[in-house]
Amino acid sequence: MGWVRLHPYNIAQKVQIVVEHFRAFVAPLLNGKAKAMVVVGSRVEAVRWQLAIDKYIKERGYPMRTLVAFSGEVSDKESGPDGFTENSHA
């Protein structure tokens, strides 16, 4: 099940749904200052989701940003050669 949750295709499909739902239904709230949280099952999954969301919003030119929160350092060779921390932008 972990392989399925971390597969780039599956994450990309979910990212599209999450971002477009946010844009349509959440972003307009609170005078455009609404925020949302995506909770995932692991630190590796958090890094991969952030990378996928960043890629998706950049490709479409959406004026959004992401923030990822986890403890320690995440080493995930599929996401990049270096480790990721909260302070490094994934």
Residue frames relative to the residue before (quaternion, step in Angstrom):
aa qw qx qy qz dx dy dz
M 1.0000 0.0000 0.0000 0.0000 0.00 0.00 0.00
G 0.6119 0.5652 -0.3501 0.4285 3.59 1.06 -0.69
W 0.6241 0.5384 -0.3358 0.4559 3.57 1.02 -0.79
V 0.6499 0.5135 -0.3091 0.4674 3.58 0.98 -0.86
R 0.6757 0.4994 -0.2975 0.4534 3.61 0.90 -0.88
L 0.7386 0.4132 -0.2201 0.4850 3.60 1.08 -0.69
H 0.4660 0.6903 -0.4522 0.3193 3.60 1.21 -0.14
P 0.5335 -0.6761 0.4067 0.3046 3.61 -0.76 1.02
Y 0.6317 0.5310 -0.3438 0.4481 3.61 0.98 -0.74
N 0.6717 0.4976 -0.2987 0.4605 3.57 0.88 -0.93
I 0.6489 0.5013 -0.3193 0.4750 3.58 0.95 -0.83
A 0.6529 0.5273 -0.3196 0.4399 3.61 0.89 -0.89
Q 0.6527 0.5104 -0.3166 0.4618 3.59 0.97 -0.81
K 0.6778 0.4799 -0.2864 0.4777 3.57 0.95 -0.86
V 0.6051 0.5604 -0.3489 0.4452 3.58 1.04 -0.78
Q 0.6387 0.5276 -0.3313 0.4515 3.58 0.90 -0.86
I 0.6701 0.4919 -0.2986 0.4689 3.59 0.88 -0.91
V 0.6767 0.5041 -0.2942 0.4488 3.58 0.85 -0.98
V 0.6954 0.4721 -0.2872 0.4594 3.60 0.78 -0.98
E 0.6909 0.4734 -0.2954 0.4596 3.59 0.85 -0.87
H 0.6070 0.5246 -0.3501 0.4835 3.60 1.09 -0.62
F 0.6372 0.5251 -0.3224 0.4630 3.57 0.95 -0.88
R 0.6772 0.5009 -0.2955 0.4507 3.59 0.84 -0.97
A 0.7258 0.4595 -0.2518 0.4457 3.57 0.90 -0.89
F 0.8426 0.2514 -0.0768 0.4700 3.56 0.83 -0.96
V 0.7529 0.3972 -0.2140 0.4792 3.61 1.05 -0.63
A 0.6518 0.5625 -0.3230 0.3931 3.58 0.81 -1.00
P 0.6697 0.5092 -0.3338 0.4252 3.64 0.90 -0.72
L 0.5711 0.6087 -0.3801 0.3986 3.59 1.20 -0.37
L 0.8346 0.2110 -0.1595 0.4831 3.56 -1.28 0.42
N 0.6368 -0.5669 0.3148 0.4172 3.56 0.93 0.95
G 0.7141 -0.4735 0.2510 0.4504 3.56 0.99 0.84
K 0.6245 0.5492 -0.3412 0.4383 3.59 1.24 0.18
A 0.3353 0.7590 -0.4923 0.2630 3.56 1.23 0.42
K 0.1846 -0.7625 0.6128 0.0950 3.53 -1.22 0.59
A 0.1545 -0.7724 0.6076 0.1013 3.55 -1.26 0.33
M 0.2316 -0.7568 0.5964 0.1337 3.53 -1.26 0.46
V 0.1528 -0.7447 0.6430 0.0929 3.53 -1.03 0.86
V 0.1448 -0.7909 0.5919 0.0570 3.56 -0.67 1.09
V 0.0646 -0.8023 0.5934 -0.0036 3.55 -0.79 1.07
G 0.6607 -0.5994 0.3277 0.3111 3.54 -1.28 0.32
S 0.8140 0.1133 -0.0538 0.5672 3.60 1.16 -0.31
R 0.6389 -0.5219 0.3953 0.4038 3.54 -1.30 0.24
V 0.6145 0.5328 -0.3459 0.4679 3.59 1.03 -0.73
E 0.6516 0.5108 -0.3075 0.4689 3.56 0.94 -0.87
A 0.6234 0.5395 -0.3366 0.4551 3.60 1.04 -0.73
V 0.6501 0.5043 -0.3126 0.4747 3.60 0.96 -0.85
R 0.6849 0.4882 -0.2946 0.4535 3.57 0.85 -0.93
W 0.6317 0.5142 -0.3329 0.4751 3.59 1.03 -0.74
Q 0.6533 0.5063 -0.3363 0.4513 3.60 0.87 -0.84
L 0.6495 0.5119 -0.3203 0.4621 3.57 0.90 -0.86
A 0.6775 0.4962 -0.2894 0.4594 3.57 0.93 -0.91
I 0.6561 0.4883 -0.3166 0.4804 3.60 0.96 -0.80
D 0.6366 0.5266 -0.3316 0.4555 3.59 0.92 -0.86
K 0.6531 0.5081 -0.3105 0.4678 3.58 0.93 -0.89
Y 0.6684 0.5190 -0.2986 0.4413 3.58 0.86 -0.98
I 0.7210 0.4347 -0.2703 0.4670 3.60 0.77 -0.96
K 0.6167 0.5322 -0.3529 0.4604 3.60 1.10 -0.59
E 0.6461 0.5350 -0.3167 0.4427 3.60 0.94 -0.89
R 0.7516 0.3814 -0.1991 0.5000 3.56 1.08 -0.72
G 0.4416 -0.7242 0.4327 0.3054 3.57 1.28 -0.07
Y 0.3109 0.7638 -0.5081 0.2484 3.59 1.13 0.57
P 0.3926 -0.7271 0.5105 0.2380 3.61 -0.92 0.85
M 0.3993 0.6895 -0.4934 0.3489 3.58 0.53 1.21
R 0.1672 -0.7527 0.6246 0.1240 3.51 -1.34 0.32
T 0.2877 -0.7382 0.5792 0.1920 3.53 -1.30 0.34
L 0.1078 -0.7389 0.6608 0.0760 3.50 -1.33 0.40
V 0.1150 -0.7877 0.6025 0.0575 3.56 -0.86 0.92
A 0.1050 -0.7983 0.5920 0.0345 3.56 -1.03 0.80
F 0.2797 0.7104 -0.6125 0.2045 3.52 -0.90 1.05
S 0.4815 -0.6676 0.4788 0.3054 3.57 -1.19 0.34
G 0.8099 0.3029 -0.2154 0.4538 3.52 -1.24 0.52
E 0.5608 -0.5650 0.4733 0.3772 3.52 -1.27 -0.57
V 0.2389 -0.7594 0.5924 0.1238 3.54 -1.07 0.83
S 0.1275 -0.7614 0.6325 0.0624 3.54 -0.84 1.04
D 0.1486 0.7655 -0.6054 0.1595 3.54 -0.63 1.18
K 0.3040 -0.8025 0.4880 0.1596 3.57 -0.09 1.30
E 0.6220 0.5407 -0.3527 0.4430 3.62 1.11 -0.50
S 0.6918 0.4573 -0.2723 0.4880 3.60 1.19 -0.49
G 0.7642 -0.2644 0.1864 0.5580 3.57 1.16 -0.46
P 0.6233 -0.5946 0.3666 0.3514 3.57 -1.18 0.49
D 0.7217 0.3992 -0.2359 0.5139 3.59 1.15 -0.60
G 0.5754 -0.5761 0.4521 0.3643 3.53 -1.28 0.37
F 0.3251 -0.7287 0.5707 0.1938 3.56 -1.25 0.45
T 0.0570 -0.7557 0.6512 0.0399 3.52 -1.13 0.78
E 0.6940 -0.4326 0.3430 0.4621 3.58 -1.27 0.05
N 0.7070 0.4779 -0.2638 0.4497 3.58 1.04 -0.75
S 0.6472 0.4512 -0.3387 0.5127 3.59 1.17 -0.31
H 0.3748 -0.7158 0.5358 0.2452 3.56 -0.87 0.89
A 0.4147 -0.7520 0.4679 0.2087 3.53 -0.55 1.24
